[in-house]
Amino acid sequence: MIALAALAPAARAQDFGDFEATGQLEEARRQATPLQVGPHSFQPGMQYKLLGVTTPHVFGALSGGYTDNVLRGDPDAPGVRLVRDAFGRAEAGLRLDTSLSDHRIELEYRGAVTEYARSGAFDTHEHQVRGRLDLLFNDASAHADASWTRTAYPQSIQLRGIVRADTYAASAWGEARWNRFGARAALGGRRVEYRERALRPLEHHAFGPSLQAYFRVSPKLRALLEYNYQRLRFDRRPDVDGFDVHSLRGGVDGEVTPKLTASVKLGVAFQRIDAGLAGQGARDREFAGFVAEVSARWDVLPRTQLSASYRRSIDPSLSSTHLLTDDVELSAAQKLFDEKVTARAFAGYSHSVVDRGEHLNRFRAGAGVTYLIREWLSVGAVYEFSRLTSGAPSNDFEVHTVMLSLGAGL
């Protein structure tokens, strides 16, 4: 059950981000990335050029809150104990933006520290280094992203306390356009390393290509066909070498009406175990099934926005031949007082199951409000709730978290 929850999110194949980018401008890569820190988002405002070449941007946030489910090791008992605790978090970063005609380069570093009141020591240190390259021409473009991220987070099934992991990711893709037709080709890779010895058998790397061809039904709406392949391999698993996953999907992406944008991709995925689990004879080597990525944003009023998404995926799982997940989320955003105040709320549910009937159910919900004091300064308050239930009741948990935050970005 631990492997069932821990592996799938890190193993998803490279694609073109249409599902996550619903509602954004198609030419978003021509714009600077917003400065996102905690619940705060700022448009880069600094104009000064360092050495006359690159523009620096700084951002940060100070947050404090309370959670009723913190994992702590107990030296006098096996396993972990769950405690209620207050916490503080500090996050800061620096980004360099360089524009060469229409082309863009971004280099960014950010670091964060979270401290729980009872521990008396820094509990988590998180870091990220990120780079972005965009070469933009009239009928063609090329893009690349690369990052190293060190995270520290509670494990999905809470048996081992804080999980610390290093993730290395890179992707590159190109696009060519001719009249109403276009094509995209991408190659992406990812490697995950765990700093806890007990989790090192989960360390893996994955890579593969993606291809997409599309036809413009209208200037802002595309009909598309997409193929993705992922090859995933483990470093220290004598029982299984890895997985090969193929998926073929078709659909539409873009502006359906002036107020409604959507990305709809439906298709099939085929997964094959390279060795190990299949050799036990109790399970099939292969599995195929229906997959979907559907997301939509509806601008009900100029200041009111509703969003909905549904994803059905087939992912690798170390406890089975496959992990089948259905996930749905609804969210709403409302701007108030000349758009200085933004209120948001969301609710989501996911159900994951393996071929032996073991399952995970996750429910999540939350609400928050941010007040933009200045273009570069805002305050926010967030409440979040999550609950996990599974086939092993001793692994189940629920979490309530409340947080206040002050953020800035230039």
C-alpha positions as CSV (number, residue, x, y, z in Angstrom):
1,M,0.0,0.0,0.0
2,I,2.9,2.4,0.6
3,A,4.2,1.9,-2.9
4,L,0.7,2.3,-4.3
5,A,0.5,5.8,-3.0
6,A,4.1,7.0,-3.3
7,L,5.0,6.2,-6.9
8,A,2.2,7.3,-9.2
9,P,2.4,11.1,-9.0
10,A,6.1,11.2,-9.8
11,A,5.7,8.8,-12.7
12,R,3.2,10.6,-15.0
13,A,4.5,10.9,-18.6
14,Q,5.6,14.1,-20.4
15,D,2.7,15.8,-22.2
16,F,2.0,19.3,-23.5
17,G,0.2,20.7,-20.4
18,D,-3.2,21.3,-22.1
19,F,-5.1,19.9,-19.1
20,E,-3.4,22.2,-16.6
21,A,-3.3,25.3,-18.8
22,T,-7.1,25.5,-19.5
23,G,-8.2,29.1,-19.5
24,Q,-4.7,30.5,-20.1
25,L,-3.7,32.3,-23.3
26,E,-2.4,29.9,-25.9
27,E,0.6,32.3,-26.2
28,A,1.3,32.2,-22.5
29,R,4.9,31.2,-23.1
30,R,5.5,34.6,-24.6
31,Q,4.8,36.2,-21.2
32,A,6.8,36.2,-18.1
33,T,5.9,33.5,-15.5
34,P,4.0,35.0,-12.6
35,L,5.8,35.2,-9.2
36,Q,4.0,32.5,-7.3
37,V,4.7,32.1,-3.6
38,G,2.3,30.3,-1.2
39,P,-1.2,31.7,-1.9
40,H,0.2,34.8,-3.4
41,S,0.7,35.6,-7.1
42,F,2.3,38.7,-8.5
43,Q,3.1,40.0,-12.0
44,P,6.8,40.8,-12.3
45,G,7.1,44.5,-11.8
46,M,10.8,45.4,-11.6
47,Q,12.2,47.0,-14.7
48,Y,15.9,47.5,-13.7
49,K,18.3,45.5,-15.9
50,L,21.3,44.0,-14.1
51,L,24.5,44.7,-16.2
52,G,22.1,46.0,-18.9
53,V,21.2,42.4,-19.8
54,T,18.9,40.6,-17.4
55,T,16.0,41.8,-15.1
56,P,16.1,40.5,-11.5
57,H,12.9,39.7,-9.6
58,V,12.6,38.9,-5.9
59,F,9.7,37.3,-4.0
60,G,9.0,35.8,-0.6
61,A,6.3,35.0,2.0
62,L,6.1,34.6,5.8
63,S,3.3,32.3,6.9
64,G,2.1,30.9,10.2
65,G,-0.6,28.4,11.0
66,Y,-1.9,25.4,12.9
67,T,-2.4,21.8,11.9
68,D,-4.0,18.9,13.8
69,N,-1.9,16.1,12.1
70,V,1.8,16.3,12.4
71,L,4.0,13.2,12.0
72,R,6.6,12.7,14.7
73,G,8.8,9.7,15.5
74,D,8.4,8.3,19.0
75,P,11.6,6.7,20.5
76,D,9.5,4.7,23.0
77,A,7.1,3.1,20.6
78,P,7.1,1.7,17.0
79,G,5.7,3.7,14.2
80,V,4.8,7.4,14.5
81,R,2.5,9.6,16.7
82,L,0.2,12.2,15.4
83,V,0.2,15.6,17.3
84,R,-1.4,19.0,16.9
85,D,1.0,21.8,16.5
86,A,1.5,25.4,15.3
87,F,4.0,26.0,12.6
88,G,5.8,28.9,10.8
89,R,7.1,28.9,7.2
90,A,9.5,31.3,5.4
91,E,10.0,31.2,1.6
92,A,12.0,33.4,-0.6
93,G,13.4,33.4,-4.1
94,L,15.3,35.2,-6.9
95,R,14.6,35.1,-10.6
96,L,16.5,36.5,-13.6
97,D,14.6,37.3,-16.8
98,T,16.3,37.8,-20.1
99,S,14.5,38.9,-23.3
100,L,16.2,38.6,-26.7
101,S,13.7,40.1,-29.2
102,D,10.7,37.7,-28.8
103,H,12.8,35.0,-27.1
104,R,12.9,34.5,-23.3
105,I,15.2,32.9,-20.7
106,E,14.2,32.5,-17.0
107,L,16.5,31.3,-14.2
108,E,15.1,30.9,-10.8
109,Y,16.0,29.8,-7.3
110,R,13.7,29.5,-4.3
111,G,14.1,28.1,-0.8
112,A,11.7,27.4,2.1
113,V,11.9,26.4,5.7
114,T,9.0,25.1,7.8
115,E,9.3,25.0,11.6
116,Y,6.9,23.3,14.0
117,A,6.7,24.9,17.5
118,R,7.3,21.8,19.6
119,S,10.3,20.4,17.8
120,G,12.9,23.1,18.6
121,A,14.7,22.6,15.3
122,F,14.1,23.3,11.7
123,D,11.9,20.4,10.5
124,T,12.1,20.9,6.7
125,H,14.4,22.6,4.2
126,E,13.1,22.8,0.6
127,H,14.8,24.1,-2.5
128,Q,14.2,24.5,-6.2
129,V,16.3,25.6,-9.1
130,R,14.4,26.1,-12.3
131,G,15.3,27.2,-15.9
132,R,13.0,28.0,-18.8
133,L,13.9,28.8,-22.5
134,D,11.5,29.9,-25.2
135,L,12.5,30.5,-28.8
136,L,9.5,32.1,-30.6
137,F,9.2,32.6,-34.4
138,N,6.2,33.3,-36.7
139,D,5.5,29.7,-37.7
140,A,7.6,27.7,-35.3
141,S,8.7,27.7,-31.7
142,A,11.0,25.7,-29.4
143,H,10.8,25.4,-25.6
144,A,12.7,23.8,-22.8
145,D,12.2,23.5,-19.0
146,A,14.6,22.0,-16.4
147,S,14.5,21.8,-12.6
148,W,15.9,20.3,-9.5
149,T,13.5,20.2,-6.5
150,R,14.2,19.0,-3.0
151,T,10.9,18.5,-1.2
152,A,9.9,17.5,2.4
153,Y,6.3,16.4,2.9
154,P,4.1,14.0,4.9
155,Q,3.8,10.7,3.0
156,S,0.4,9.9,1.5
157,I,-0.1,6.9,3.8
158,Q,1.4,8.2,7.0
159,L,3.8,5.4,8.2
160,R,7.2,7.0,7.9
161,G,6.9,10.6,8.8
162,I,8.4,13.3,6.6
163,V,9.5,12.1,3.2
164,R,12.5,14.0,1.7
165,A,13.1,13.6,-2.0
166,D,15.2,15.1,-4.8
167,T,13.4,15.3,-8.2
168,Y,15.3,16.1,-11.4
169,A,13.2,16.9,-14.4
170,A,13.8,18.2,-17.9
171,S,11.7,18.5,-21.1
172,A,12.0,20.0,-24.5
173,W,9.5,20.4,-27.3
174,G,9.0,22.1,-30.6
175,E,6.0,23.3,-32.6
176,A,5.5,24.0,-36.3
177,R,2.4,25.6,-37.8
178,W,1.1,25.8,-41.4
179,N,-2.2,27.4,-42.2
180,R,-4.7,25.7,-39.9
181,F,-2.5,22.7,-39.2
182,G,0.2,22.3,-36.6
183,A,2.4,19.6,-35.0
184,R,4.3,19.3,-31.7
185,A,7.1,16.9,-30.7
186,A,8.5,16.6,-27.2
187,L,10.9,14.6,-25.1
188,G,10.9,14.6,-21.3
189,G,12.6,12.8,-18.5
190,R,12.5,12.7,-14.7
191,R,14.5,11.1,-11.9
192,V,13.4,10.7,-8.2
193,E,15.8,10.0,-5.4
194,Y,14.7,9.5,-1.7
195,R,16.9,10.6,1.2
196,E,15.4,8.0,3.6
197,R,17.1,4.6,3.3
198,A,13.8,2.7,3.7
199,L,12.3,4.4,0.6
200,R,15.3,4.0,-1.7
201,P,13.7,0.9,-3.4
202,L,11.2,3.4,-4.9
203,E,13.9,5.4,-6.6
204,H,13.4,5.5,-10.4
205,H,13.8,7.4,-13.6
206,A,11.4,7.8,-16.4
207,F,11.6,9.3,-19.9
208,G,9.8,9.2,-23.2
209,P,8.5,11.2,-26.2
210,S,5.1,12.8,-27.0
211,L,3.7,13.7,-30.4
212,Q,0.6,15.9,-31.2
213,A,-1.0,16.9,-34.4
214,Y,-3.9,19.4,-34.6
215,F,-6.2,21.3,-36.8
216,R,-7.7,24.7,-36.0
217,V,-11.5,24.5,-36.1
218,S,-11.5,28.2,-35.3
219,P,-8.7,30.7,-34.5
220,K,-8.8,29.7,-30.8
221,L,-10.0,26.1,-30.9
222,R,-8.0,23.1,-31.9
223,A,-9.0,19.5,-32.7
224,L,-6.0,17.2,-31.8
225,L,-4.6,13.7,-31.8
226,E,-1.8,12.9,-29.3
227,Y,0.5,10.0,-28.5
228,N,2.6,9.6,-25.4
229,Y,5.2,7.0,-24.4
230,Q,6.9,6.5,-21.1
231,R,9.7,4.1,-20.1
232,L,10.1,3.8,-16.3
233,R,12.9,1.9,-14.6
234,F,13.8,1.3,-10.9
235,D,17.3,1.4,-9.5
236,R,17.0,-1.1,-6.6
237,R,14.1,-3.4,-7.2
238,P,15.1,-7.1,-7.7
239,D,11.4,-8.1,-8.2
240,V,10.5,-5.7,-11.0
241,D,12.6,-3.9,-13.6
242,G,10.0,-1.3,-14.6
243,F,7.1,-0.3,-16.8
244,D,6.4,0.7,-20.4
245,V,3.3,2.9,-20.9
246,H,1.7,3.9,-24.2
247,S,-1.3,6.2,-24.5
248,L,-3.3,7.5,-27.5
249,R,-5.9,10.3,-27.1
250,G,-7.9,12.6,-29.2
251,G,-10.0,15.7,-28.4
252,V,-10.3,19.5,-28.5
253,D,-8.5,22.3,-26.7
254,G,-9.1,26.0,-26.6
255,E,-11.9,28.6,-26.5
256,V,-15.3,27.0,-27.1
257,T,-17.2,30.3,-26.5
258,P,-15.9,33.8,-25.4
259,K,-16.6,32.8,-21.8
260,L,-15.8,29.0,-21.9
261,T,-12.5,27.4,-22.4
262,A,-11.9,23.6,-22.3
263,S,-9.4,20.8,-22.8
264,V,-10.9,17.4,-23.6
265,K,-8.7,14.4,-24.3
266,L,-10.1,10.9,-24.4
267,G,-8.4,7.7,-25.4
268,V,-6.7,4.4,-24.3
269,A,-3.6,3.6,-22.4
270,F,-1.5,0.3,-22.6
271,Q,0.9,-0.6,-19.8
272,R,3.4,-3.5,-19.8
273,I,5.5,-4.8,-16.9
274,D,9.1,-5.4,-18.1
275,A,9.8,-8.2,-15.6
276,G,9.5,-9.1,-11.9
277,L,5.9,-9.0,-10.9
278,A,4.8,-10.7,-14.1
279,G,7.3,-13.5,-13.3
280,Q,5.3,-14.4,-10.2
281,G,2.6,-15.9,-12.4
282,A,-0.3,-14.5,-10.4
283,R,-0.7,-11.4,-12.5
284,D,-0.8,-10.5,-16.1
285,R,2.1,-8.7,-17.7
286,E,-0.2,-6.2,-19.6
287,F,-3.1,-4.0,-18.9
288,A,-5.1,-1.6,-21.2
289,G,-8.0,0.7,-20.3
290,F,-9.8,4.0,-20.9
291,V,-8.1,7.3,-19.9
292,A,-9.3,10.9,-19.9
293,E,-8.2,14.4,-19.2
294,V,-11.0,16.9,-19.1
295,S,-10.9,20.4,-17.7
296,A,-13.0,23.6,-18.2
297,R,-13.1,27.2,-17.1
298,W,-16.3,29.3,-17.3
299,D,-16.1,33.0,-16.8
300,V,-19.6,33.4,-15.5
301,L,-19.2,37.1,-14.9
302,P,-16.2,39.5,-15.4
303,R,-15.1,38.8,-11.8
304,T,-16.6,35.3,-11.3
305,Q,-14.9,32.1,-12.5
306,L,-15.8,28.5,-12.2
307,S,-13.5,25.6,-13.0
308,A,-14.0,21.8,-13.2
309,S,-11.7,18.9,-14.0
310,Y,-11.8,15.1,-14.3
311,R,-8.8,12.8,-14.9
312,R,-8.7,9.1,-15.3
313,S,-5.2,7.6,-15.5
314,I,-3.4,4.3,-15.5
315,D,-0.2,4.5,-13.6
316,P,2.6,2.1,-12.5
317,S,2.2,0.6,-9.1
318,L,4.7,-1.6,-7.2
319,S,1.9,-3.5,-5.4
320,S,0.1,-4.5,-8.6
321,T,0.3,-4.6,-12.3
322,H,-1.3,-1.2,-12.5
323,L,-2.9,1.7,-10.5
324,L,-6.2,3.0,-11.9
325,T,-7.2,6.5,-10.6
326,D,-10.2,8.7,-11.1
327,D,-9.9,12.3,-9.9
328,V,-12.5,15.1,-10.0
329,E,-12.2,18.7,-8.7
330,L,-14.4,21.7,-8.6
331,S,-13.3,25.3,-7.8
332,A,-14.6,28.8,-7.8
333,A,-12.9,32.2,-7.7
334,Q,-14.5,35.6,-7.0
335,K,-12.9,39.0,-7.2
336,L,-14.2,41.8,-5.0
337,F,-13.6,45.5,-4.2
338,D,-12.0,46.6,-7.5
339,E,-10.3,43.2,-7.8
340,K,-8.1,43.8,-4.8
341,V,-9.7,40.9,-2.9
342,T,-9.8,37.4,-4.4
343,A,-11.8,34.6,-2.7
344,R,-11.3,31.0,-3.7
345,A,-12.8,27.6,-2.8
346,F,-12.3,24.1,-4.0
347,A,-13.4,20.5,-3.4
348,G,-11.9,17.3,-4.9
349,Y,-12.1,13.5,-4.7
350,S,-9.9,10.8,-6.0
351,H,-10.3,7.0,-6.0
352,S,-7.4,4.7,-6.8
353,V,-7.6,0.9,-7.1
354,V,-5.2,-1.9,-8.0
355,D,-6.1,-5.2,-9.6
356,R,-6.5,-7.1,-6.3
357,G,-9.2,-4.7,-5.1
358,E,-7.0,-2.6,-2.7
359,H,-8.1,1.0,-2.8
360,L,-7.3,4.6,-1.7
361,N,-9.9,7.3,-1.4
362,R,-8.8,10.9,-0.9
363,F,-11.2,13.8,-0.2
364,R,-9.9,17.4,-0.1
365,A,-11.5,20.8,0.3
366,G,-10.4,24.3,1.1
367,A,-11.1,28.0,0.9
368,G,-8.9,31.1,1.0
369,V,-8.9,34.8,0.5
370,T,-6.1,37.2,-0.5
371,Y,-6.0,41.0,-0.3
372,L,-3.7,42.9,-2.7
373,I,-2.5,45.8,-0.6
374,R,-0.2,47.0,-3.3
375,E,0.7,45.5,-6.7
376,W,3.7,43.9,-5.0
377,L,2.3,43.1,-1.5
378,S,-0.6,41.0,-0.3
379,V,-2.0,39.1,2.7
380,G,-3.9,35.9,2.7
381,A,-5.7,33.3,4.8
382,V,-6.2,29.7,3.8
383,Y,-8.1,26.7,5.3
384,E,-7.6,23.2,3.9
385,F,-9.0,19.8,4.9
386,S,-8.0,16.3,3.6
387,R,-9.0,12.8,4.4
388,L,-7.6,9.4,3.3
389,T,-9.4,6.1,3.6
390,S,-8.0,2.8,2.4
391,G,-8.3,-1.0,2.7
392,A,-6.0,-0.8,5.8
393,P,-7.8,1.3,8.4
394,S,-4.6,1.8,10.5
395,N,-3.3,3.9,7.6
396,D,-6.3,6.3,7.4
397,F,-6.0,9.9,8.5
398,E,-7.5,13.3,8.2
399,V,-5.9,16.8,8.4
400,H,-7.2,20.3,9.2
401,T,-4.8,23.2,8.5
402,V,-5.3,26.9,8.9
403,M,-2.7,29.4,7.7
404,L,-2.1,33.2,7.5
405,S,0.4,34.6,5.1
406,L,2.1,37.8,4.0
407,G,3.7,37.8,0.6
408,A,5.7,40.2,-1.7
409,G,7.0,40.1,-5.2
410,L,8.8,42.6,-7.4
